[in-house]
Amino acid sequence: MLILSRKTDQQIKIGDDITLTIIEIRGDQVKIGVEAPKSIKVFRQEVFSAIKSENTAALNVNTDSIGALSKMLTH
């Protein structure tokens, strides 16, 4: 992990397309602006983890239930 110190209005570049800007520092909270192409999805870690968990749960659907539902719909 790379650790960098920055002050308000200073930036960090990630590759050619991503810029992080320190917007505000207040107590133990830091506001960061992210500039990235629309093709790159940017999430807070807790949101990303929730999305990943929901996607994993969706993959683990009980196939017996789907088969029973399919039979009900075709009759």
HUCOR-V956414 format. One record per residue. N is the residue number from 1. RES is the residue in three letters. SS is DSSP state (a for helix, b for strand, c for the rest). OMEGA is omega in whole degrees, -180 to 180 (NA if undefined). Layout:
{{N/RES/SS/OMEGA} {N/RES/SS/OMEGA}}
This chain:
{{1/MET/c/175} {2/LEU/c/179} {3/ILE/c/-178} {4/LEU/c/173} {5/SER/c/180} {6/ARG/c/175} {7/LYS/c/179} {8/THR/c/-180} {9/ASP/c/174} {10/GLN/c/-174} {11/GLN/b/173} {12/ILE/b/177} {13/LYS/b/173} {14/ILE/b/-175} {15/GLY/c/-179} {16/ASP/c/-167} {17/ASP/c/-174} {18/ILE/b/177} {19/THR/b/174} {20/LEU/b/179} {21/THR/b/175} {22/ILE/b/-175} {23/ILE/b/-175} {24/GLU/b/173} {25/ILE/b/-179} {26/ARG/b/-178} {27/GLY/c/-180} {28/ASP/c/-179} {29/GLN/b/179} {30/VAL/b/175} {31/LYS/b/-176} {32/ILE/b/173} {33/GLY/b/-179} {34/VAL/b/173} {35/GLU/b/-179} {36/ALA/c/176} {37/PRO/c/-179} {38/LYS/c/180} {39/SER/c/179} {40/ILE/c/180} {41/LYS/c/-180} {42/VAL/c/-178} {43/PHE/c/165} {44/ARG/c/-176} {45/GLN/a/-177} {46/GLU/a/177} {47/VAL/a/178} {48/PHE/a/179} {49/SER/a/179} {50/ALA/a/178} {51/ILE/a/-180} {52/LYS/a/179} {53/SER/a/179} {54/GLU/a/178} {55/ASN/a/178} {56/THR/a/179} {57/ALA/a/-180} {58/ALA/a/178} {59/LEU/a/-176} {60/ASN/c/179} {61/VAL/c/179} {62/ASN/c/-177} {63/THR/a/177} {64/ASP/a/179} {65/SER/a/179} {66/ILE/a/178} {67/GLY/a/179} {68/ALA/a/178} {69/LEU/a/179} {70/SER/a/178} {71/LYS/a/180} {72/MET/a/-177} {73/LEU/a/-178} {74/THR/a/180} {75/HIS/c/NA}}
